Amino acid sequence: MAIAVQRTSSGWISGMIGILIFSGSLPATRIAVMDFDPLFLTVARAAIAGLLAAILLVVSRTARPQASDWMSLLVVAGGVVVGFPLLTALALEHITSARSIVFIGLLPLATAIFGVLRGGERPKAVFWLFSVLGSALVAGFAAIESNAGSLRGDLYMLGAVIVCGLGYAEGAKLSRRLGGWQVICWALVISLVPMLALCVATLPDSFAGIGVPAWFGLGYVSLFSMLIGFFFWYRGLALGGIAAVGQLQLLQPFFGLLLAGLLLAEPVGGLMIVVTVGVVACVAGAKRFAR
């Protein structure tokens, strides 16, 4: 019993560290896309993280995944290595990071839905009620605050949430067998060759106009958002339980809004906070009735 409690506590701590790291992703991306092209930023962060992941796998002499694992790893790579970074970078050309964080409030719900689809669970009807209500809150906010954003940016963020939710669900399932840090490392490695090629192809003509903040943003999303954050996040899911530790994602919008206000001096209006709280409440309710 003592060992089980210790593992659970360690899982919660690891999960919280992962969420804190991820909370800085959108503000850092917002800073980076001010000087970097979104496509270059996406492939560069994946290439940098992929090179580091390859070194870690070689040094640790990690065993290769089973043949049946590769398709799931491709899904993880498509969702969290390519899809989410690219779509959020494109979105942040049109909307503020504070606005994008409201959409991130739907990420736990997207993860839960894909967990249901992949795991064959049968959630209660109340689960779907919370799901529809949360989506309606986000859609209503996007319509009311249309002057503060754009339809294109909002659609990019919705797409980012969907692909990331799928990547999280697949990664959580694999982490129970492969280990948390191994899952993201293998996903990065299988994406490395095309990411390196695209990185070379999309290199800026000159780096003279790239400011220090943009370099800082690239460094953060490459090292922390793309690699280190997943070490803690997938470890937390494996030790503390996917359903339980996964609820820590509910805190991410609040941390992200705080960082956006402090680091970027972006306006965080009262309506945005109210909607974020409403979305978080809906996701919490959906999680409760997921089984």
Secondary structure, 3 states (H helix, E strand, C coil): CHHHHHHHHHHHHHHHHHHHHHHCHHHHHHHHCCCCCHHHHHHHHHHHHHHHHHHHHHHHCCCCCCHHHHHHHHHHHHHHHHHHHHHHHHHCCCCCHHHHHHHHCCHHHHHHHHHHHHHCCCCCHHHHHHHHHHHHHHHHHHHHCHHHCCHHHHHHHHHHHHHHHHHHHHHHHHHHHHCHHHHHHHHHHHCHHHHHHHHHHCCCCCCCCCCHHHHHHHHHHHHHHHHHHHHHHHHHHHHHCHHHHHHHHHHHHHHHHHHHHHHHCCCCCHHHHHHHHHHHHHHHHHHHCCC
